[in-house]
Amino acid sequence: MTENEISYEIIGAAIELHRALGPGLLESVYETALARDLLELDFQVEQQKGLPFTYKELEFDRGFRMDLLVNQKVIVEIKSVENLAPVHFSQTLTYLKLADKKLALLINFNVPVLKEGIHRMVNNL
């Protein structure tokens, strides 16, 4: 599957999850539930995927953790906040670059209609 096809399925699962649970829960609840739903759809899902990276001569074993990595292609960063801040977008873009991936979804579940909380971010490798 391509990144776009995977993201379409992720968004569908996230919308279904949001309809069932609504806004206002902890990020960890949405992360765990979405991971399970995606696994049931036969996706490969890694939670809290840490990736090493090197800056100059410093090596970081786990410089950052992605909430979800789906099929080794799409990063999903989950939030449950009143409003997304610019730092949330910057963080997700940094994850994309450091992980050398093309597509990420930044999803804020703390909104009345989930469509308003979904943001696609692309790394122009």
C-alpha positions as CSV (number, residue, x, y, z in Angstrom):
1,M,0.0,0.0,0.0
2,T,1.1,3.5,-0.6
3,E,1.4,6.2,2.1
4,N,-1.8,7.8,0.8
5,E,-3.7,4.5,0.9
6,I,-2.5,3.8,4.4
7,S,-3.3,7.3,5.6
8,Y,-6.9,7.0,4.2
9,E,-7.4,3.9,6.3
10,I,-5.8,5.5,9.4
11,I,-8.1,8.5,9.1
12,G,-11.2,6.2,8.8
13,A,-10.2,4.3,11.9
14,A,-9.5,7.5,13.8
15,I,-12.9,8.9,12.9
16,E,-14.6,5.7,14.0
17,L,-12.7,5.8,17.3
18,H,-13.6,9.4,17.9
19,R,-17.3,8.7,17.2
20,A,-17.2,5.9,19.8
21,L,-15.2,7.7,22.5
22,G,-15.5,11.4,21.8
23,P,-13.1,14.1,22.9
24,G,-11.5,14.7,26.3
25,L,-9.6,11.5,27.0
26,L,-5.8,11.1,27.5
27,E,-3.6,10.8,24.4
28,S,-2.5,7.4,25.6
29,V,-6.1,6.1,25.4
30,Y,-6.5,7.2,21.8
31,E,-3.0,5.9,20.9
32,T,-3.7,2.4,22.3
33,A,-7.2,2.2,20.9
34,L,-6.1,3.4,17.4
35,A,-3.2,1.0,17.4
36,R,-5.5,-1.9,18.3
37,D,-8.0,-0.9,15.6
38,L,-5.3,-0.7,13.0
39,L,-3.9,-4.1,14.0
40,E,-7.4,-5.5,13.5
41,L,-7.3,-4.1,10.0
42,D,-4.1,-6.1,9.4
43,F,-1.7,-3.1,9.5
44,Q,1.8,-3.4,11.1
45,V,1.8,-1.0,14.0
46,E,4.6,0.1,16.3
47,Q,3.8,2.1,19.3
48,Q,6.2,4.6,20.9
49,K,8.7,3.7,18.3
50,G,12.1,5.1,19.4
51,L,14.7,5.9,16.7
52,P,18.3,6.6,17.2
53,F,20.1,9.4,15.5
54,T,23.5,11.1,15.5
55,Y,24.2,14.8,15.8
56,K,27.9,15.5,14.9
57,E,29.6,12.8,17.1
58,L,26.8,12.5,19.7
59,E,24.7,9.4,19.4
60,F,21.2,9.3,20.8
61,D,19.8,5.8,21.4
62,R,16.3,7.1,21.4
63,G,16.3,10.7,20.4
64,F,12.6,10.8,19.9
65,R,9.5,8.5,20.0
66,M,6.8,8.4,17.4
67,D,3.4,7.6,18.8
68,L,2.6,5.2,16.0
69,L,4.5,4.0,12.9
70,V,2.2,2.2,10.5
71,N,3.5,-0.3,7.9
72,Q,6.9,1.3,8.3
73,K,5.6,4.2,6.2
74,V,3.3,6.6,8.0
75,I,3.9,8.3,11.3
76,V,0.9,9.1,13.4
77,E,1.4,11.7,16.1
78,I,-1.6,11.8,18.5
79,K,-2.6,14.8,20.6
80,S,-5.5,15.5,22.9
81,V,-5.2,19.3,23.5
82,E,-7.5,22.3,23.4
83,N,-5.5,23.8,20.5
84,L,-2.6,22.5,18.5
85,A,0.4,24.8,18.9
86,P,3.1,25.5,16.2
87,V,5.5,23.3,18.2
88,H,3.2,20.3,17.5
89,F,3.6,20.8,13.8
90,S,7.3,21.4,14.1
91,Q,7.7,18.2,16.2
92,T,5.9,16.1,13.7
93,L,7.9,17.5,10.8
94,T,11.1,16.8,12.7
95,Y,10.0,13.2,13.2
96,L,9.4,12.9,9.5
97,K,12.8,14.2,8.6
98,L,14.7,12.2,11.2
99,A,12.8,9.0,10.4
100,D,13.2,9.6,6.6
101,K,9.5,9.1,6.0
102,K,7.3,10.8,3.5
103,L,4.0,11.2,5.4
104,A,2.7,11.9,8.9
105,L,-0.7,12.5,10.4
106,L,-1.0,14.9,13.3
107,I,-4.3,14.0,14.9
108,N,-5.9,16.1,17.7
109,F,-8.7,14.0,19.3
110,N,-9.9,16.8,21.6
111,V,-12.2,18.4,19.0
112,P,-15.9,18.2,18.5
113,V,-15.6,16.9,14.9
114,L,-12.4,14.9,14.2
115,K,-12.1,16.2,10.6
116,E,-11.0,19.5,12.2
117,G,-8.2,17.8,14.1
118,I,-6.5,15.9,11.3
119,H,-3.4,17.4,9.6
120,R,-1.4,15.7,6.9
121,M,2.3,16.6,6.8
122,V,4.6,15.7,4.0
123,N,8.4,15.5,3.9
124,N,9.7,16.5,0.5
125,L,12.7,14.2,1.0
